């Protein structure tokens, strides 16, 4: 079902002044200015952020990701980032109302951490589907060939970058609008080592809670399974189209 941008803003809980909004299918769509969002006036504010539902059942990605992992990951971990994001905003508002800036640096870091965690998890759920994997076709497939040489070269680089993220983080395929190209990023935590302005179109979560119950400490096997059996290239293509529009 198609929804309006006003409804997307309401569901995601983003303010009119946000850098990006969730588009259909969990995409992050860059916004040039608040006035570019239909039905939203400059200066309008959004409500609290909310946890989006999974686009499939908790057991839909088995055997590659099990029901228990998805249930804990979505209902506990992702929900925790949403709570942390709302709490950071509420505490910043209280500090502003009281005329104090002493806590602003710490709260701003919490805002970036929890907010980025919410965004990446929302994209992560949309980056997978039952029966996924394979090679992308169409415009996305052509861009991958252009920017990485071939799909095989892309897959090798994506696997290498994602498996070697320091500590916890994300493997990210993003569209970089200044250069008009796809880039691969190994994001640490949620908010570090990211190319500002790029729009993630597909992400792989490599925090241990994403895979430990099924793969133990074998991050490599999980990343390989993600590429071979889980990634939703049709969804990534839709997000690329949205990012380029």
Secondary structure, 3 states (H helix, E strand, C coil): CCCCHHHHHHHHCCCCCCCEEECHHHCEEECCCHHHCCCCCCCCCCCCCCCCCCCCCCCCCCCCCCHHHHHHHHHHHHHHHHHHHHHHHHHHHHHHHCCCCCCHHHHHHHHHHHHHHHHHHHHHHHCECCCCCCCCCHHHHHHHHHHHCCHHHHHHHHHHHHHCCCCCEEEEEEEECCCCEEEEEEEECCCECCCCCCEEEEEEECCHHHCHHHHCCCHHHHHHHHHHHHECHHHHHHHHHHHHC
